[in-house]
Amino acid sequence: MAQRDLSDLFFRLSRSAFRSRFYLKPKDREYVWTKGMDTVRRHAYDFVRQRLAPAVIPNDGKQTPMRGHPVFLAQHATATCCRGCLWKWHHIPAGTALTPEQQDYVVDVIMTWIEREMRG
């Protein structure tokens, strides 16, 4: 898979007081180390497909917990937590199902944040 240039996005996210307050706690880091990045990526795809990709999400804006899995933290840190944030930060409109390419993009953003956190 080609590496996306997400520099501008991560710069903008770092300037947000809300987005920049998220980080992986020791328990989250341990989970990533134990499960491995491939498994965490599969989890990210599952969460995106189930909670973010449908055209209509009954509890949009509240479907992503603030803790409990490293992907959830990453979604809040990267503004991929709900369709409103996807529109505001990534210009992906609500009201239509995410395409496979859009889902790939969202997972790449999530995993890039997790990789950066694991290095830092």
C-alpha positions, 0 to 999 in steps of 0.5 A, a space after each residue: 500500500 502506498 504511503 499517504 502524505 498526511 503531514 498537513 492533516 497531522 499539523 492541523 490536528 496538532 493545533 487543535 486543543 481537543 485533538 492533541 490531548 489524546 495519546 496512547 496510555 501504557 495499557 494501549 501501547 501494550 495492547 498494540 505490542 501484544 496484538 501487533 499492527 496487522 491485527 490492530 489494522 483489522 480492528 480499525 477496518 472493522 470499526 470503520 465498516 460498522 460504526 462509520 461507513 454506513 450512510 445513516 448512523 443513528 447515534 452519529 457523534 456518539 458512536 465512538 467511545 473515548 477509551 477501551 481500544 487504541 483505535 477509538 483513541 486514534 479516531 478522536 485524535 484524528 477526527 475520524 470518530 463520526 461523520 461530522 468530524 469526517 466532513 469538517 476535517 477530511 471533507 468526506 460528506 455525510 449521508 452516503 456510505 463510505 466507499 472502499 477507498 474512503 475507508 482505506 483512507 480513514 484506516 490509513 489516518 488512524 494507523 499512521 497516528 497509532 504508529 507515530 504514538 508507538 514511536 514516540 
